Amino acid sequence: MLRAVTGVVVAGAALGVGHCVASLVSPVASPLLAVGSAMIDAAPTPVKEFAVRTFGTADKPILVSGIGVVLLIFGALVGTIAWRRPRTAAAAIGLLGVAGAGAALTRGPWTYAIPSMVAGVVGVAALRVLRTRTAPPAAQSTALDAATRRSRRGFLVTLGGTAVVAAVAGLGGAVVGRARDAASAARRTLRLPAPVSAAAPLPAGVQVPGVSPFITPAADFYRVDISLVTPHVDAASWTLTLDGMVDHPLTLTYDELLAMPLVERDITLTCVSNEVGGPYVSTGRWLGVPFRDLIARVGVRSGVDQVYSYSLDSNYTCSTPFQALNDGRDAMVVVGLNGEPLADERGYPARMLVPGLFGFVSATKWLSRLEFTTYTARTAYWTSRGWATNAPVLTQSRIDVPKSLATLPATRPVIAGVAWAQHRGIAKVEIRIDGQNWTEATLAADGGIDLWRQWSYVYSGPPGLHSAEVRATDLDGNTQPEERTKVFPRGARGWHQIQFTSE
């Protein structure tokens, strides 16, 4: 037992020191996070779908915790063999450090390998020091002489010291991270420039009582990305490069981007991972530079059919149809959300937004480069994993109130929700109770074709247990199909259905 505990402490010390060193190099270089990111990249699409569907935004913390548990178990196994096969135990720890370094090198420059290599050296050294105390073999004896007892006390003191090193190192990394977060928050106290074209006032009546807020608070905005740790980008040194098949390649600093004419628009954003009735859809008031202005400055050449965007998030890339950026819709490079600079988790200092397209082909966060190119020349992160190349948002609707299996009160028997078909708009929403005839619901005021639309229906049927289904029709005449499909490869289809009890 003591040998296993020794291995766990050694593993904890290695991971703690590695995490602390990573806080000085780059958070994504932490051994734990580097291995986790490599696992995300290697995971088959069905596994990723299952994780998002089952755990939602908690999928990545669960993954990191799971990896940590596995590494500690590995440490326990190493500890059990360390006194009988010391070279094998040292080699195992060393190889783990090499594996972490290799995973880190896939995320960035050679310096990213340093934390894992340091962690490997610390692990081997800690195990060697503890082995010299020779306590575990002596634990098999029932009668310890004074010298053996002194040796055992020395071993336990050393073991405790190693545990303290692990805790202090891990805490040190966390302190550095918090300091970095505080500095990032301080940078965003700046006032964004006023837009040259402000968002039109939302008409009265866009909000139905009890339904999701029409404009989603920034803190509640959905988040789905591949990042295990939120990138913290220094806007003072950040640049955005526009190149590829253009006449005038351009590199902009953050201040230069802010100095360009900015527009403000209300737009609903949707994730392709959103299941029927799911939460991954939000609406914000966005501030940014229109893509049409950037396209005019660089002079795009004939033959370009995609803009290939690069993120500072773990080498993430995204393919966006060039036509969608150049057809007059409010596609933009965003710098603000709901009147404030972007938060780190929303893509600070700049991200993309293209109305009418799912986020995985349009909404690159932590943007660093825009390459005007062709689909034959570049294949993006999700496209290489089998997801659709072109992914327009599907016409969808959702019941928000009552929640499934909840009670519909007799004092306010209103069933209500939202529908969306960005860049096409919603023409009508229909509801069906207990599989009977479809009835048209009452639409709230229309904020525009790039926004979701809320709806309501007053239930007047008998009390008891009932079912409700909803479907929407967009302004192009497309009605949601009944057949359910999975989110892979181009978004979920089907009618949202709930059961409720009427008083």
N, C-alpha and C positions, 0 to 999 in steps of 0.2 A: 504494500500500500504506500509506504513512504517513497519507494522508487517512483511510482506513478505520480505522486504529488510533486516530486522533484522535477519530473519531466514537464508537468503542467506549468510549474513556476518558471522553468527555463523558457518554455514557449511564450509565456506571458511577458517575460523580460525582453525577449527578442522582438515580439510584436510591439511592445510599448516603446522601445528605443527606435524601432523602424518608423513608427507613427510619428514620434517626436522629430526625427530627422526629416521626414516627409513634410512636416509643417513648415520647415525652412526651405525646402526645395520646391515642392508642389504637393498639395493635398492628394491629388490623384496618384502620386507615386507611392503612397502608403502601401506596404506589402498586402495588407488585407484588401484594400480597395483595388489595387492592381490586379490581383487574382480574381476578385469579384467581377471587374470589368471584362476580363478575358473570358470568364464563364458566361457573361451576358452575350458577348459576341459569338461564342461558340454554341450557345443554346439553340436547339431547333425551334422553328416558328411555333409549333403546337405548345411547347413548353413555355414560351414567352406569353402566348395567348392565355394559357392557364394561369400564369402568375398574375397578369394584369386583371383577369376576370375574377380570380379568387381573392387576391390580396389588395387590389386597387393600388393606391399610391404608397401602400406599406410594403410593396413587393421588394423594393431594394433594401430597406432596413432588415427585413426578414432574411434576405439573401446574405447580407453582410454578417448578421448574427449567426446564421447557419455555418458560414465559412469559419467564423471564429470558433464555434463549438468544435467543428471538425479538426481545426488546427490544434486545439487544446487536447482533444482525444489523441491526435497524432503525437503530441508531446508526451502524454501519459504512456503511450506504447514505447516511445523512444526511451523514457526513463526506466521502464521495466527491463530493458536489455542493456542499459548503459554500463552496468558493472560487470556483465559477462562478456559483452561485445562492444567495447568502447569505440573502436574504429567504425563499426557499422552505425552506431548511434550518431557519432560526429558527422559521418558522411550523409546520413539522412537529414540532419539539420542543415548542413551545408547545401545539399541539393534543393532543399526547400527555399533557401535564400536565392539560389540561382534561378529557380522557377519563378519566384516573385520578381526578380530583376528582369527576366525575359518577358514576363507579362507587362511590366512597367514600360519597357522599351517599345512596346507596340502602341503606347499612348503618347510618347513624346521623346525628347532628346536623351542622350546618354546619361545625363544627370539624374533622370528618373530612376535609374537602376541603383543609385547610391543607397537609398533607404533599405532596400531588400538585402543588398550585400552587407551593409552594416548590421542588419538584423541577424543575418546568418553568422557573421563573425561573433557577435555578442552571444548568440545561442550556443555556439561551439565552446566559446571561452567559459561561459557560465557553467556549462555541463562539466567541463574539465576541472574547474575549481571545486565544484561540489563533489566530484568523484574523489578528489584528493582527501576529502574529509572521511571517506570510507564508512559512513554511518549505516547505510542500508544493509550491507552484509552482516554487520554486528547485530542488527535487529533480530536476527534469527536465534541469537543466544538468549537463554533465560537468566543467566547469571553473569552480569557485566562487572568486570573489575573497574577499579578507579580510573585507569588510563582509558579504557573503552568508554566509560561514562563521560570523561572529559572530551574525548573525540566526538561522541554523539552530541554533546552540548555545542561544541564548536560547529558541527555540521548544521544543527538546527539554527544557530545564530546566522551562519552564512546563507542558509536557505531563506530565513526571514529577511535578511538584507537584500537578497536577490528579488524577493517579492516586493520589497519597498522600492527597489530600482524600477521594477515593472510599473508599479502604480504611479511613481513620480514622473517617469518618462511619458506614460500615457496622459497624465494630467498636464504635463508641460505642453504636449502637442495640442491638447484641448484649449489651453490658455492662449497659445499663439493663434489658434483658429478663431477664438472669440475676439482677440485683438484685431485680427484681419477683418472680421465681420463688422466690428465697430468702426474701423476706418472706412470700410465700404459704405456703411450707412451715413457716415459724415459726408462722404463725397456726394451723396444724392440729396443733400440739403439745398443744392443749387436750384434756382428757378429756371424752368425751361422757357425758351422763347415763345412768344405768342404766335399762334398759327396765322398764316396769311389767309387761310380759308377755314373758318371754325365749323364744327359740326352743327347741323341744323337742330334747332330745339326739338326734342321728342314731343309728339302730339299728346295732348291730354288723353288719358284712357288706355295707354299701352300696358298698364299694370293691372292684372286681375288680383284681388285680395287673396292671400294665402298661397299664391304661386311663387316660384323662384323670383328673386329680384330681377327686374328687367335688365338693369346694368349690374353686373356681378362685381361685388367689392374685390379689389385687387388681391387681398389676402385669401379670398375664397375661390379664386380662379383655378380651374382644374390644371393639373400638371402631369404630363406623361413625357418622359425622355429617357435616355439611356444612362444618364449621369448618376453615379453612386455618391458623388459629392458635388455640391453646387459650385460651379466655377465662380471665382472672385476675380474680376478683370479690372485692372487699373486703367481707367479711362484716359489718364494722362499719357500713357504710352501706347494705348490701343490705336489701331488703324484699320480701315476697311479698304481692301484692294478690289478694284474692278478691272478685269483683264480678259484675256482669251481672244475671241474673234471680234476685236474692236479696233477702231482707228486711233483712239486716244486713251490708252490705259490710264487709270486714275487711282491714286491712293489718298484717302481722306482721313484726317484726324477727327477725334470726337468733336472738337470745337468747330472744325470746318463743316462737319455734317450738320451741327446745330445751326450754323450760319446760313444754310440753304433754306429756301422757302419751305415751311412746314405746313402740313394740312392736318386737320383733326376730323376723324370720322368714327361713328358708332358702327361696330362690326361684330358679328357673332362668329366665334371660332369653334371648330369641332374636331375631335380626334377620331381617327379611323378605328381605334380600339373600343369605341363606345358601343356597347351592346344595345339592343332594342330596349328603350326605357332607361338607358344608363345616364351617368352623371357627367360624362366628359364633353360637355358643351357649355360655353360661357360667353358672355357678351361684355365688351369693354368699349371705352372711349379712347381711341388710339391717336397718338400724335407721331407723325413721321414724315419722311421725305418721299414724295411720289416716285415710283419707279420710272414713270415717263420722263421725269427730269434727269434722272441718272442715265437713262438710255440715250437721251438727247446729248448729254455731255460726252459720252464715250464713243458714240457713233458705231452702232452695231452693224456688222457686215452681213451680207446675204448668206443664207445657209444655216444660221443659228436657229436651233429649235428647242434648246433648253438653257436655263441658267442653273449652273451647278454651284451650290452654296456650300461653304466650309464653315464649320463651327469650332470654337475653342473647347467644346465638350467632347473629349475622348476621340478626336479625329472624326467626328460625325460629319456626314455629307448628305446632301438633299438635291433631288432633281425637280425643277419646276418648269412647266411648259412656258416657253418664251411668249407664246401667244397670250397667255393669261396675264402676263406682265405688261403687255403692250396693246391691249384691246379696249382701254378706257376705264376699266374697273379701278377701284381705289386700292391697288396694290402698292405697298410702301415698305421702306425700311424704317422700323418703328424705334422711337427713343422714349416714348412716354405712354403710360396707361392710367386712365382716370385722373388726369391732371398732375401726375407725379412722374419723375423719372422711373424707368423700369427697375423693379427689384431684382436682386441677383438671380433668384429662382425663376424670374420671368424673362431672363435673357440679357440683362444689363451688360454692356451699354447699348447694344442695338440688336434687333431681331427682324425677321421678315414676317409679313402678313399679306396673304392674297385671298380676298373674299371668294367663296365658292369652291375652294379646294380643301381637302382634308389636310391637317397639319403636317403629316409626314412628307408631303410634297410641296409645302408652301410656307412653313412657319419656323424656319431655322432660328434657334436662339444662340446667343453668344456669337454672333456673326463675325467672321473675320475676312472672308473673301467671296466675291461673286465672279464666277468664270462663265463667260458667254461662249457656249460650245454646242456640241451635238450629242444626241443620245447614243450614237455609235461610238463616240470617243470616251464617254464617261458613264459609269454605272454607280448609282448612289447606294448608301448603306442599306436601306430597306429594300430597294429594288433588287439588289444582289441576293436578298434573302427570300425572294419570291413574291413580294408585294407588288401591287399594280404600279405601272409607270405613270399613268394619268389617272387621277382619283378625284373627280368632282364629288362634292358633298351630296349625299342622297337625301331625298325628301323623307322626313321623319317626323314623328310626333310622340308625345309622352304625357302620361297622366301624372300630375304632381299631387293632387288632392282628390279624394283621400288616398293615403298610402294603402298598399295592398294589405288586405285583412283587417283594415281599420273600420271604424264605425262612421257612417255618414249621418250627422245629427239632423234631427227633424227641424231644428230651428234654422238651419242653413244647408239645405240639401244640394250643394253645388259640387259638381265634378268639374275639375279644371286642370289645365296644363299648358304646355308649350308645343309649338311645331316650328320646323325650320327647313328651309331649302335655299341656302345662301346663294345669292346672285340670280335667283329665279323668283323668290317670293312665294308666299302662301296665299292660295285662292280660297280654300275652304278647309274646314276640319269637320269630320263626322264621327259620331259616337254610336255604339251599338250596345244595348243592354241585353244580357242573357241570350245572345245569339239571334235576336229578333231583327227588325228592320233598322237600317242606318238612318240616323237623324242628324241634321246639320247643327253643329254647335254654334254658339255666338262668338264671333271673332272680336278680340280687343282691337284698339286702334293700330294701324299699320305704321311702323317706324321706318320702313324701307325694305328693299329686296335683299339687302345684305344682313338683315336682322331676323332673329326668331320672332314669332308672333304668339301671343297668349290667347287662350280660348276658354270658354266656360259653358256649362250645360246644367240646367236646373232639373234635378231628378224628381219625378212625381209618381213613381211606381209604388208598389206595396212594400211593407217592411220585410226584413229577412235577409238571407244571404243571396247576393247577386254577383254577376260578372259584368265588367265593362271593357270594351275594346275601342281603340281610337285609330283613325287613319287620316292622313292629310293629302291634299291635292295642291300641287304648285301651280304657278301662273302659266306654265307651259302646258298644263293639262295632264301632268303625270301624277297618278294616284299610287300611294304606297301599295306594294303587292302584299298579299297575305303570307306567302311562304317565307318562313324564317331562313336566313342564311347566317353563316358565321362572319365575324369581322374580317377574316382573311379571305381574299387578298385585297378587297376594295370596299369594305364596309358592310355592316349588318343591315339586313332588310327584314321586314315583318311588322305586324301590328303589336303595339304594346297592350297588354291585358292585365287587369287586376281583378281581385275579388274584394267585395266590401259588404258590410252589414248595414242595412238601412233601418233606422229607428221607426 
